[in-house]
Amino acid sequence: MRPDCTDFKQLFLDDAPMMDMRAPVEFAKGAFPSAINLPLMNDQERQKVGTCYKHQGQSAAIALGHQLVSGAVKQARLEAWAAFAQAHPQGYLYCFRGGLRSQIVQGWLKEVGIDYPRVKGGYKALRTFLMDTTQQAVEQCDFVLLGGLTGTGKTDVLLQLDNVLDLEGHANHRGSSFGKRATVQPAPIDFENRLAIDVLKKRARGVQQFVLEDEGRMVGSCSVPLALYQGMQQYPLVWLEDSFANRVERILRDYVINLCAEFVALHGEEDGRRLFAERLRQSMGNIHKRLGGERFQRLYALLEQALQVQLHSGEVDLHRGWIEGLLNEYYDPMYAYQREAKSGRIEFAGDALEVREYLKARAMHRR
């Protein structure tokens, strides 16, 4: 029989399959990429047991739990756990603290001839390990930020590097008012966990220096870990430059053509196009106050006209109108101000090829 797991680092490096015994409501708040939720109790059962524990104590709560999860309910769950164990012989099970719930499931599996190890300390210990992983990287590693005006293609450059921490990728969001994707963002805790596992794996490969995009604290609804965000206020900056025309085309590609295709792939042609149009209108509405009344009305009218033509004929050319207006009148002045404020930290500026080669050389030099 394999022993219960205390080597959390190896668990995450191996992407070990794990079954999570916690209730669905707990799992939804935060879990791990290689975990699947096969709870001992569903949300209603857990609530009943919790209420019983509060009023009548542990023994009564355990007795109620066994009563609720018995007969056909117990048999169905046991079959699901056994199927997981047989499909993933190198996996583990866990509950919140590695206590009663995982021990009960482990015992029931043993009764049907399956020895399956659990994670000692459970979810809480794994989560603490990952938070410590990010904290240690901030303290021990070298970081550099990639900045640039909207549409310069920062993500395109970052994804060509092997030492990138892709905050927007992990958050499933492009990081701006228009950055929401067709698919939902992960729970904030899931975002932090994915980021920490990325750090862990890259450090295990010998990465000592990380490149990340110059972001705000929030990437959509996901919050950059505080220690990392605080570091980002001091890290050196590399500035990516590109022509206005190229930036307009890149924004047209990412935020119009590709985003529309995402919605169509998920929802079908008609609903996908309708939902895409609603998303663009909503994104423009998000910056209504910052644009001011007159400017918002003018740019929104250009957006609406472009959407009507696109929805009717598929043509996207008119979208350049509101994109150019937003860049000239809103994003560029804001980024120019930010660049000036950070100018003392900018150690290099150049186009995509120059920046990519500089960052690769920088990483080699710091190994």
Secondary structure as GFF3:
##gff-version 3
##sequence-region A 1 367
A	DSSP	alpha_helix	8	13	.	.	.	ID=ss1
A	DSSP	beta_strand	18	20	.	.	.	ID=ss2
A	DSSP	alpha_helix	24	29	.	.	.	ID=ss3
A	DSSP	beta_strand	35	37	.	.	.	ID=ss4
A	DSSP	alpha_helix	43	56	.	.	.	ID=ss5
A	DSSP	alpha_helix	58	68	.	.	.	ID=ss6
A	DSSP	alpha_helix	71	87	.	.	.	ID=ss7
A	DSSP	beta_strand	92	94	.	.	.	ID=ss8
A	DSSP	alpha_helix	100	111	.	.	.	ID=ss9
A	DSSP	alpha_helix	122	140	.	.	.	ID=ss10
A	DSSP	beta_strand	142	148	.	.	.	ID=ss11
A	DSSP	alpha_helix	154	158	.	.	.	ID=ss12
A	DSSP	alpha_helix	167	171	.	.	.	ID=ss13
A	DSSP	alpha_helix	188	204	.	.	.	ID=ss14
A	DSSP	beta_strand	209	213	.	.	.	ID=ss15
A	DSSP	beta_strand	218	219	.	.	.	ID=ss16
A	DSSP	beta_strand	222	223	.	.	.	ID=ss17
A	DSSP	alpha_helix	226	232	.	.	.	ID=ss18
A	DSSP	beta_strand	237	240	.	.	.	ID=ss19
A	DSSP	alpha_helix	244	251	.	.	.	ID=ss20
A	DSSP	pi_helix	252	258	.	.	.	ID=ss21
A	DSSP	alpha_helix	259	267	.	.	.	ID=ss22
A	DSSP	alpha_helix	269	286	.	.	.	ID=ss23
A	DSSP	alpha_helix	288	291	.	.	.	ID=ss24
A	DSSP	alpha_helix	293	313	.	.	.	ID=ss25
A	DSSP	alpha_helix	319	326	.	.	.	ID=ss26
A	DSSP	pi_helix	327	331	.	.	.	ID=ss27
A	DSSP	alpha_helix	332	341	.	.	.	ID=ss28
A	DSSP	three_ten_helix	343	345	.	.	.	ID=ss29
A	DSSP	beta_strand	346	350	.	.	.	ID=ss30
A	DSSP	alpha_helix	352	365	.	.	.	ID=ss31
###
